[in-house]
């Protein structure tokens, strides 16, 4: 696989290595991805156990998982020499997710739809995972490329300026995959030289149950990148722990009504800040902040200041200036234009003032 020279260069940066040390170790074959470890951690449960009972087991095993991971990372244990159990921590996650989609609350809308009966809620996603495209992406953050991106259909938000609106709003049908088939595609992406499996869309959240099942069949040791709008439930955040290696999370809006007006995402600030804190605790984190015209003071400023205070100035932040009016952006007067030079300069000044040391544009 062709590797961009600037992608090679960024890998050698001390700040990037510090922020994404384990990711690079997985990509280079020096450590196992979290899902590979999860497959080796035994779990004793029954399909007849209640969701509450499964969650109690999951809480205990999540603590065990991180101790297990530390032993593996230190070299005191080798996953290749550990026998695969009949039921694993990953299987427990699958069992929980399967129960959740019978009264779906994977995202913040908490529709409580039974998706196993061909019902759909806010995201319009059913039970069979639908994929728009799978390819080797060279346009992601430098540390990720070439990235094995899988664009799934549907979304948990309605961003008026969505650039992937044909995918997020089901303007195309997508191709239905069985989980074993999708696992083979991921193994192939790794074989082609991709450094990660980048789960994106649309939004990956509605398909968490299917993603967990898919990685049960993945053989390649490949880091999982959870490329999300951050608008997922606390339960989803718990299931992602011990599964996702790199959280590639959007941070779209400040603590105002902007998220609800532009993206139909009530309580976005509370949900988003919680999920970023969980991501920082449970994996490695890259934040995408799309700067919107007319939203520097209400959104960009608040986001940057919160990141610096709560996640640390070493957090890798992509300050994105590529906004362009798409889909229904014409409904919001300030979103009908691109960013001005003054707005871009103001965003950079805010990042520098907050002493963000690893921000990129």
N, C-alpha and C positions, 0 to 999 in steps of 0.2 A: 504494500500500500504506500502510495506517495505521501510523505509527511512534509508539511509546509515548513520551510526553514525557520519562520518566526515561531512556530509551535515547538520546534526543537529548542530554540533559544529560551522560551519562557519556562520550559521545564527546569532549566538550570538556575532560575532565580531563587534566591534564598527565601523570599517572602512566599512565593508560590509553593515551594517545597515544604515550608512550615505549615501552610494552610491545608495542603492536600497530600501530606506525606504517605498516608496509607493507600490512597487512591493510586499514586504512582507505583507503589510496591505491588499492588494487585495487577495493574496494567503491565508491569514488567515481570510478572510471574513469581514474585518473591513472597507474596502472601495470598491467602485465599479470600475471595469475596465473601461478604457476610452471608449471602444465601447458601454458599457452600458449607460454611460453618454451621448454619442453622439446620442443614440436612443431617449433620452428625450428632446433634444434641438430642438425646432421647426425650420423648414426651409420652406420658401414659394418660390416655383419655378415651372416652367412648363417644360415638355419634349420638348417643342418647343423653349425654351430659347437657345441662342447660347452658345457655349463653353466659349466664353469671358464673357458673362453675368453670367454664372454659376460660373466662377472663381472669379468674383467680389463679388458675394454673399458669396462664400467660404472664401475669405479673411476676410470679415466682421465677419462671423460666427466663424471663428477660434479664433479671438480675444475674442468674446463672450464666446466661449467654455471654455477657460482657466479661465475666471472669474467665470463661472458656476461651473467648477471643484473645484475652491478654496472655493466657498460657500458650496459645498457638502462635501469637505474634512474637513471643519471647523465645520460641523454639523448643519449649519443654514438651509440647505435644505436636503431633503431625497429623493433619486431617486425612492424609493418604493412608495412614496406618490404623485409623479408627474405623471400626465396622459401622456401616450404615444401619441405624436402628429400624425396627418395624414401623414405628411412628416417631416423627421428629418434631422439633420446635417449628419447622416450616410447615409440617402437616397440621399442627395445632393452629397456626395462623390461617391456613386454608379453611379449616373447619369453622373458625370464627367468622371469617369473611363470607363463607357460604350461608351462614345463618343470618348475617347482617343484610344480605341482599334480598332476603325474604321479607324484610321490613326496612328498606334501604335508608341508612343514615351515614353513608360514606362521606358525604359533603355537608356543608353547613345548612343547606336547605332542609335536610332531614325529611324527605318526602314520605318515608315509611311505605313505599310501594313494594309489593312482592314482585320482583323482577323475574322470578322463576316461572311466573304465569304469563309471560309475554307482556307484562305491563311496563310502562315507562313513566318516569317522573320528569323532573325539571331538565335533566341532562339528555333525555330521550334515548338512553342506553338500556338495552335489554339484558339478556343473559349471555349471548354469544358475542365475543369481542370482534369488533369491526375495525379494520385497518385501512387507512388512506394510502400510506406508502411506507416502504422500508428501503433505506439506502444509506450509503456512506457519506456523511455530511462533513464538508470541509469549511463550513462557514460559522461554526459554533465558537465558543471561547477557545483560545489557543491551546489551553491545557487539555481540552477535550477532543480535539480533532486529530485524526479522522474519527468521527463519532458515529456509532451505529444507531441511527435514529429510526424509531418506530412511531409514526404519527397515527394515533387512534382517533376515532370519530367521537363527537359530542363534547360538551363542556358544562361546567358547573356555574359559569358566569355568562353574562350577556354584554360584553364590552362593545360599546357602540363603534369603537375604532378598531375592532379585531382584524388583524391582518390575515388570519387563517379562518375567516368566517365561513368559507365553503366547507371546511372540515368541522369546525366547532358547532355549526348550525345545521349540519346534515344536508347541505345542498348537494352532496354526492352520497352515494350509498356505502362506499367502503367495501372491502372484501372480508368476509367472515372467515376466521381461522379457528381451528381446533388448537388447544393449548400445546399439544405435541408438535403440530406443524409450526407453530410460532417459535417453539423452542429450537427447532431445526434451523429456522431463519436466523436466530440469535447465534447459534453455533457457527453458522456460515459467515455472519458478520465478523466474528472473532477470527475466523480462518482467513478472511480477506485483509486483516490487519487493523480492524477497528479497535480503538482503545477502551470502549465502553458500550454498554447497551443503554441508549438514551430514550427513556419512556416519556413521550410527549404527545401533543395533540394539536388542536382540541385540548384535552386535559386527561391525564392518566387516572385520576382519582376514581371515576365511575367504574373502571375496569380493574380495580385492585384485586378482587377475588380471582379474576382470570390471570392477572400477572403473577400472583403467588403460585397458582397452579402451573403456569407456564414454566417458571424457574425450577419447579420440581423435576422437569425433564431436560433442563439445560445441562450440558456436560462441560462446556467451556468455562474456564475460570475467568470471568469478565466482570468488572465493576458495574453496578447498577447506578444509573443517574436518574433521579426522580425529578423530571422537568415539569414543574407544576405552578399553577397560579396561586398556591398557598391557601386556597379557600376550602380546606378539607376539615373534617370533624376531628375531635380529640381521639375518637376510637381509631380512625384511620392513622393518625399520628402514632398511636401505640403499635399498630400492625406494621408500620414502616420501620420501627426500631428493630434492629437486628436483621433487616432485610436490605435496606438501601445503603449504599456506600457514600454517594455524593448527592446532597440535596441541592438542586439547581432551582431556586425559588424566586418567583416574582415578588417584588414589593411595590405595589402599584399606587397606593393612596395613603394619605395622611389620616389623622383622627377627625375627619370632618364628614360631611355627607356626600363627598365626591364619589366614593365607591358605589353608593346606592344609586346616585343619579346617573352615573356613566356606565356602570357594570351590573346593576341590579344585585348588589352584594352587601346586604345589611350587616352591620357589626364586623365589617372587614378588618378594621384596625385591631380589634381584640383578637380575632381569629388568626390574623396574619402574624402578629407579634408573638402569640403563643406558639405557633407552628415553627417560627424561626428559632425560638428558644429551644424547642424540642429537637430541631434539626442540629443545632449547635451541640447539644448534649449527646445525641445518638449517632452522629456521623460527621462528615465534612461538608462544608457549606460554601456555595457560590450564590451571591444575590444578584438578580437582574432588576434594575430600576429604570424603567422606561420613563424618561422625562417628557411630560405632556405640556403643550403650550398653554399658558395661563394658569398653570398649577405648580409653579415653583415654590411660592411661599406657603401654600396650604398643604402641599404634598411632599415635594422634593426635600424641602428644608426639614420638615418633621421626620421624614424617613432617615435621612442622613444622620441627624442628631440622635435618633433612637438607636441606630445601628452602632454608632461610636460608643454610646453610653452602655448599652446592654449586651452587645456581642463582641465588642472590642475593635480597636482601630486596625487590627491585623486582618479582619474579615475581608475576604475577596469580594469586591463589589463591582459590577459592571454598570457604569453610568451610561445609559443608552440614549443616543441622540437621533436614532433613525426613525422617529415617529413620522408617519405620513397618514393623511386622512383616508380611511377605508370604510367599507360597509355603510354604517349609519352615522358616521362622524358628523355629517352635515346637520344632524339634529341638535348638536351642541355648538353654539357660535364660536367658542374659543378653540374647538377641535377642527375647525374647517381649514386650518393653515398648518404649515410646518413650524418648527421652532425658529425663533429669531436668534441672531448671533449673541445678543445681550442675554437671552435666556440660557443659552449654552454656557456662556462665560459665568453667569451667576451660579449655575449648578456646579461648575468646576471650583469656583471660589468657596462654595459651601463645603464641598468634599475636602478641600485643602484646609479650611478653617477647622473642621472636625478632626483633622489629622488622620484621615483614612489613608493608610499606607499602601494598600494594594488595590486601589480602585483603577479601573480601566475604562476606556471609552471606545 
